[in-house]
Amino acid sequence: MDNEEKSPFTLPGLLSVIPGLGQLYNKQIGKGIIFMSLFALFVYQLKKYGISAIRGLITLGSTPMEDHSLFLMITGVLQFILILLFLMFYLAQIHDANKVFRLLKESPDKVGKNFIEVLKNTYEYGFPYLLISLSYVLMMFFILFPVIVTILIVFTNYDFNHIPPASLIDWTGLDTFKKIFTLSIFRKTFFAVFSWTIIWTICGTTLQIVVGIFTALIMNRPTLKFKRLIGVILLLPWAVPGFITILTFSNIFNPSIGAINTQVIPFINNLFPLLNIGMIPWKTDPFWTKVAIILIQGWLGYPYIYVLTTGILQSIPSELYEAASIDGANVLQKLKTITLPYIFTVAAPVLITQYTGNFNNFGMIYLFNEGGPGSVGNGAGTTDILISWIYKLTTGGAPQYNIASALTIFISILVIGISLVIFKQTKAFDMGG
């Protein structure tokens, strides 16, 4: 018996090859019956629906108008998740049988002798694990499921020529990626949109961070008067819903009747006649449209950075500035050696999320000028970023879902990869110090 206790494979664990038998051996009748019932239910489901669902996922149908390839893919992925959940349950019930068997030898009072006691012990010792398990199950259906479907669509020919149920979808392997990176028409569009996405993310986000930190530093000056009034004014962009602000700015930047061209620029020319600024084509010239979008993002995004930085500034120990003053440091030196490092160390995770958020900032691009003016091919406008291009690829007259899925995966890998690298370099989540 000693050898059995030390072995990783106990008799109940071996009996649990058939779920529930190990629990019955441990005299946990209620738990054993539940586990056996779940096993029987899974076998019935697999025989009745599961095998055909897996077959449908592999073939994606054989008869147009009868087989819906997309539905077959979705049901197949759902079946795959159910199998994955069953495998997790299968391993868990083997572990449970082994663990209970050892507890019966070491601490019998910790093991419930009937179903009510088993429930009581589960609640007392395993309640956190139950909640975590439930969250993992929900994550599988609400996060893992759409991700798997999106990934699978990349390896098909799901486009405007293959719309089920009129046409079947076929597996095409890596043809979608080859199309994006080898066909000149797609390659030019992709690199044009991707390069602007990078420029937009860096410029727009950096502008809002710089403006937010600058305003916080100004507001943190003890000699500044009317702080409350100025603080309320600085938060006004945050008080108005973003989409309303964007639509308002879209009208303000209208080249013909917008306030910038009809009022602001003439006012500047009156103050400084030598400048002689002409009418700027804000929404008809791609360059000026991009400039306008970046400026608007700086306006919309800085209040959040301002509030965040204000809180950080108030938490910086005053002793650091006193010590720096004793050492003869001036204002700029204090800013460089104390204030900014402290801000960036504390706010690094939030600042990174600002960049990743703007990388996928669909609302700003689409609401201002719908990705225009003009086009760079394949439905993408000159100011479209990857996420707005994906939207057009899936909602236009000739949808190309496989390419849109490939771009979605590319965005996910890029954003997650860069975020992880920056988090590691900045030690943003290192709580050891």
C-alpha positions in Angstrom: 0.0 0.0 0.0 2.9 2.3 0.7 4.2 1.9 -2.9 0.7 2.7 -4.2 0.5 5.9 -2.1 3.9 7.1 -3.5 3.1 6.2 -7.1 1.7 8.9 -9.3 -0.8 6.3 -10.5 -3.2 5.0 -7.9 -5.9 2.5 -8.4 -8.7 5.1 -8.4 -6.7 7.1 -10.9 -6.4 4.1 -13.2 -10.1 3.3 -12.7 -10.9 6.9 -13.8 -10.0 5.9 -17.3 -13.8 5.6 -17.3 -14.9 8.9 -15.6 -16.6 8.4 -12.3 -15.2 4.9 -11.5 -12.4 6.3 -9.4 -14.8 8.4 -7.4 -17.1 5.4 -6.8 -14.0 3.5 -5.6 -13.4 6.3 -3.1 -17.0 5.9 -2.0 -18.0 9.4 -3.3 -21.2 8.0 -4.9 -22.8 11.3 -5.9 -19.7 12.7 -7.5 -19.1 9.4 -9.3 -22.6 9.3 -10.7 -22.3 13.0 -11.9 -19.0 12.3 -13.6 -20.2 9.2 -15.3 -23.4 11.0 -16.5 -21.2 13.8 -18.0 -19.1 11.2 -19.7 -22.2 9.4 -21.1 -23.7 12.7 -22.2 -20.5 13.6 -24.0 -20.3 10.2 -25.8 -24.0 10.6 -26.9 -23.4 14.2 -28.1 -20.2 13.1 -30.0 -22.0 10.2 -31.7 -25.2 12.2 -32.4 -23.7 15.5 -33.6 -20.0 15.7 -32.9 -18.6 13.4 -35.6 -20.7 15.0 -38.3 -19.6 18.4 -37.1 -15.9 17.5 -37.3 -16.5 16.0 -40.7 -18.2 19.2 -41.9 -15.3 21.3 -40.6 -12.9 19.2 -42.7 -14.9 19.1 -45.9 -16.8 22.5 -45.5 -19.7 20.8 -47.4 -20.1 19.1 -50.8 -23.4 20.4 -52.2 -24.0 24.2 -52.8 -27.4 25.6 -51.6 -27.7 22.6 -49.2 -24.4 22.8 -47.3 -23.5 26.2 -45.7 -19.7 26.1 -45.4 -19.6 28.9 -42.9 -22.1 27.3 -40.6 -20.2 24.0 -40.9 -17.0 25.7 -39.9 -18.7 27.4 -36.9 -20.3 24.1 -35.7 -17.0 22.3 -36.2 -15.1 24.8 -34.1 -17.7 24.6 -31.4 -17.4 20.9 -31.4 -13.6 21.2 -31.1 -14.0 23.5 -28.1 -16.4 20.9 -26.5 -13.8 18.2 -27.0 -11.2 20.4 -25.5 -13.4 21.1 -22.5 -14.1 17.4 -22.1 -10.3 16.6 -22.2 -9.8 19.2 -19.4 -12.6 17.6 -17.4 -11.2 14.1 -18.1 -7.8 15.0 -16.7 -9.3 16.9 -13.8 -11.4 13.9 -12.7 -8.4 11.6 -12.8 -6.5 14.1 -10.6 -9.5 14.3 -8.3 -9.6 10.6 -7.9 -5.9 10.4 -7.0 -6.1 13.4 -4.6 -9.1 12.1 -2.8 -7.6 8.6 -2.4 -4.5 10.1 -0.8 -6.6 12.4 1.4 -8.5 9.3 2.6 -5.2 7.9 3.8 -3.8 11.1 5.3 -6.7 13.3 6.4 -10.0 11.5 6.1 -11.9 14.4 7.8 -11.2 16.6 4.8 -13.1 14.2 2.5 -16.9 14.3 2.3 -18.6 11.0 3.2 -21.8 11.9 1.3 -22.9 14.2 -1.5 -23.8 17.1 0.8 -20.4 17.0 2.5 -18.7 16.9 -0.9 -20.6 20.0 -1.9 -19.7 21.7 1.4 -16.0 20.8 1.0 -16.0 22.0 -2.6 -17.5 25.3 -1.5 -15.1 25.7 1.4 -11.8 24.6 -0.3 -12.5 24.9 -4.0 -14.8 27.9 -4.5 -12.1 30.1 -6.0 -11.2 27.3 -8.5 -14.8 26.9 -9.4 -15.1 30.6 -10.3 -11.8 30.5 -12.3 -12.9 27.4 -14.1 -16.2 29.1 -15.1 -14.3 32.1 -16.4 -12.1 29.9 -18.5 -15.1 28.1 -20.0 -16.6 31.5 -20.9 -13.3 32.7 -22.3 -13.2 29.6 -24.6 -16.6 30.5 -26.1 -16.4 34.3 -26.2 -12.7 34.7 -26.9 -11.1 31.5 -28.2 -14.1 30.6 -30.4 -14.1 33.8 -32.6 -10.3 33.8 -32.7 -10.2 30.2 -34.1 -12.9 31.0 -36.7 -11.0 34.1 -37.8 -7.8 32.1 -38.1 -9.5 29.4 -40.1 -11.1 31.8 -42.5 -7.6 33.0 -43.5 -6.9 29.5 -45.0 -10.0 29.5 -47.2 -11.2 31.3 -50.3 -14.1 33.1 -48.5 -14.5 36.1 -50.8 -17.2 37.7 -53.0 -16.9 34.8 -55.4 -17.5 32.2 -52.7 -20.5 33.3 -50.6 -22.3 30.4 -49.0 -24.8 28.9 -49.4 -24.8 29.8 -53.1 -21.1 28.7 -53.3 -19.0 26.5 -51.1 -15.9 27.6 -49.3 -12.8 25.6 -49.9 -9.5 25.2 -47.9 -6.7 27.0 -49.8 -3.8 26.8 -47.4 -1.5 29.8 -47.4 -2.9 31.3 -50.7 -4.4 34.3 -48.8 -1.0 35.4 -47.4 0.6 34.8 -50.8 -2.0 37.1 -52.4 -1.3 39.9 -49.9 2.5 39.8 -50.1 3.1 38.6 -53.7 0.4 40.2 -55.9 1.5 43.8 -56.6 -2.0 45.2 -56.4 -2.5 43.9 -52.8 1.2 44.4 -51.8 1.1 48.1 -52.7 -2.2 48.7 -50.9 -1.0 46.8 -47.8 2.3 48.7 -47.4 0.6 52.0 -48.1 -2.1 51.4 -45.4 0.4 49.8 -43.0 2.9 52.6 -43.3 0.3 55.3 -42.6 -1.1 53.2 -39.7 2.4 53.3 -38.1 2.8 57.1 -38.8 -0.7 57.8 -37.4 -0.2 55.7 -34.3 3.2 57.3 -33.4 2.3 60.9 -34.3 -1.2 61.0 -32.9 -0.5 59.2 -29.7 2.8 61.0 -29.1 1.1 64.3 -29.6 -1.7 63.6 -27.0 0.9 62.3 -24.5 3.1 65.4 -24.9 0.2 67.8 -24.6 -1.2 65.9 -21.7 2.1 65.8 -19.8 2.8 69.4 -20.6 -0.6 70.7 -19.4 -0.2 68.6 -16.2 3.2 70.1 -15.5 1.8 73.6 -16.0 -1.2 72.9 -13.7 1.1 71.5 -11.1 2.9 74.8 -10.6 2.1 76.2 -7.2 2.1 79.8 -8.4 -0.6 79.2 -11.0 -3.8 81.1 -10.4 -7.4 80.0 -11.3 -6.5 76.4 -11.3 -10.0 75.1 -10.9 -11.3 77.1 -13.8 -8.4 76.1 -16.1 -8.7 72.5 -14.9 -12.4 72.4 -16.0 -11.5 73.9 -19.4 -8.8 71.4 -19.9 -11.2 68.5 -19.3 -13.9 69.8 -21.7 -12.6 67.5 -24.6 -13.1 64.6 -22.3 -16.6 65.6 -21.3 -18.1 65.5 -24.8 -18.5 62.1 -26.5 -15.7 61.4 -28.9 -17.8 60.7 -32.0 -19.6 64.0 -31.6 -16.3 65.9 -31.4 -14.9 64.1 -34.4 -18.0 64.9 -36.5 -17.9 68.5 -35.3 -14.2 68.8 -36.3 -15.1 67.2 -39.6 -17.3 70.2 -40.3 -14.8 72.7 -38.8 -12.1 71.4 -41.2 -14.5 71.5 -44.2 -12.3 73.3 -46.9 -15.2 75.4 -48.3 -17.4 76.4 -45.3 -15.4 75.2 -42.3 -14.4 77.6 -39.5 -10.7 76.9 -40.0 -10.5 78.2 -43.6 -13.2 80.8 -43.3 -12.4 82.3 -39.9 -9.2 81.1 -38.2 -6.9 81.5 -41.2 -8.2 85.0 -42.2 -7.8 86.0 -38.5 -4.2 84.8 -38.5 -3.5 86.6 -41.8 -4.8 89.8 -40.3 -2.5 89.5 -37.3 0.5 88.4 -39.4 0.1 89.7 -42.9 3.5 88.4 -44.0 2.3 84.8 -43.5 -0.4 85.1 -46.1 -1.8 81.6 -45.5 -4.0 80.3 -48.2 -7.1 78.1 -48.1 -5.9 74.7 -46.9 -7.6 71.6 -48.6 -8.1 69.8 -45.3 -10.4 67.1 -46.6 -9.5 66.9 -50.3 -5.7 66.6 -50.0 -4.4 63.4 -48.3 -1.5 65.1 -46.6 -3.6 67.8 -45.0 -6.3 65.3 -44.1 -3.7 63.3 -42.2 -2.4 66.4 -40.5 -6.0 67.3 -39.4 -6.6 63.7 -38.0 -3.4 63.8 -36.0 -4.2 67.3 -34.6 -7.8 66.1 -33.6 -6.4 63.0 -31.9 -4.1 65.2 -29.9 -7.1 67.3 -28.8 -9.2 64.3 -27.9 -6.6 62.2 -26.2 -4.7 64.6 -24.0 -7.2 65.0 -21.2 -6.8 61.4 -20.1 -3.0 61.8 -20.0 -3.4 65.1 -18.2 -5.5 63.5 -15.4 -3.2 60.5 -15.2 0.0 62.6 -15.0 -1.6 65.0 -12.5 -2.1 62.1 -10.1 1.4 60.9 -10.6 2.9 64.3 -10.0 1.1 64.6 -6.7 2.6 61.3 -5.6 6.2 62.2 -6.2 8.0 62.7 -2.8 8.8 66.4 -2.2 12.1 65.2 -0.6 13.5 64.3 -4.0 13.1 67.9 -5.2 14.5 69.3 -2.0 17.6 67.1 -2.3 18.0 68.1 -5.9 17.7 71.8 -5.0 20.4 71.3 -2.4 22.6 69.8 -5.1 22.1 72.9 -7.2 19.8 71.4 -9.8 17.7 73.8 -11.9 14.1 73.3 -13.1 15.0 71.5 -16.3 17.4 69.2 -14.5 14.7 68.3 -12.0 12.3 67.7 -14.8 14.8 65.4 -16.6 16.1 63.4 -13.7 13.1 63.2 -11.4 9.7 64.2 -12.9 9.8 62.6 -16.3 11.4 59.3 -15.2 8.9 59.0 -12.4 6.0 59.7 -14.8 7.1 57.2 -17.5 7.9 54.5 -14.9 4.5 54.7 -13.3 2.4 55.3 -16.4 4.3 53.0 -18.9 1.5 50.4 -19.1 -1.2 53.1 -19.7 0.9 54.9 -22.3 1.5 51.7 -24.2 -2.2 51.0 -24.3 -2.7 54.5 -25.8 -0.5 53.5 -28.7 -2.1 50.1 -29.1 -5.6 51.7 -28.9 -4.8 54.3 -31.5 -3.4 51.6 -33.8 -7.0 50.3 -34.0 -8.7 53.7 -33.7 -11.5 53.0 -36.2 -13.8 55.8 -35.1 -11.3 58.7 -35.7 -10.5 57.6 -39.2 -13.9 56.7 -40.4 -16.0 59.5 -38.9 -13.7 62.3 -40.0 -13.5 61.5 -43.7 -14.4 57.8 -44.1 -10.7 57.0 -44.9 -10.6 59.5 -47.8 -9.9 61.4 -49.8 -9.0 59.2 -52.8 -8.0 55.6 -52.9 -4.8 53.5 -52.7 -6.5 50.4 -54.2 -8.6 47.4 -53.1 -11.2 49.6 -51.3 -8.6 51.4 -49.1 -8.6 55.2 -48.9 -5.5 57.3 -48.5 -6.1 57.8 -44.8 -7.4 54.3 -44.0 -5.6 52.4 -41.3 -5.6 48.6 -41.2 -8.7 48.3 -39.0 -10.8 50.7 -41.2 -9.5 48.8 -44.3 -10.7 45.6 -42.7 -14.1 47.1 -42.2 -14.3 48.1 -45.9 -13.1 44.7 -47.0 -16.0 43.0 -45.1 -18.8 45.5 -45.9 -18.0 46.7 -49.4 -19.7 45.6 -52.6 -17.1 42.9 -53.2 -16.2 41.5 -49.7 -13.0 39.6 -49.1 -13.3 38.0 -45.8 -10.2 35.9 -46.0 -8.0 38.9 -46.6 -9.7 40.8 -43.8 -9.1 37.8 -41.4 -5.4 37.7 -42.4 -5.1 41.4 -41.7 -6.8 40.9 -38.3 -4.4 38.2 -37.4 -1.5 40.4 -38.5 -2.7 43.3 -36.4 -3.2 41.1 -33.3 0.3 39.5 -33.6 1.9 42.9 -34.2 0.1 44.7 -31.3 0.6 41.9 -28.8 4.2 41.3 -29.8 5.2 45.0 -29.5 3.3 45.4 -26.3 5.0 42.4 -24.7 8.5 43.6 -25.7 7.9 47.1 -24.4 6.4 45.8 -21.2 9.4 43.6 -20.7 11.9 46.4 -21.5 10.2 48.9 -19.2 9.5 46.3 -16.5 6.0 47.8 -16.3 4.6 44.9 -14.3 7.7 44.1 -12.3 6.4 44.5 -8.7 9.6 43.1 -7.1 11.1 46.5 -6.3 
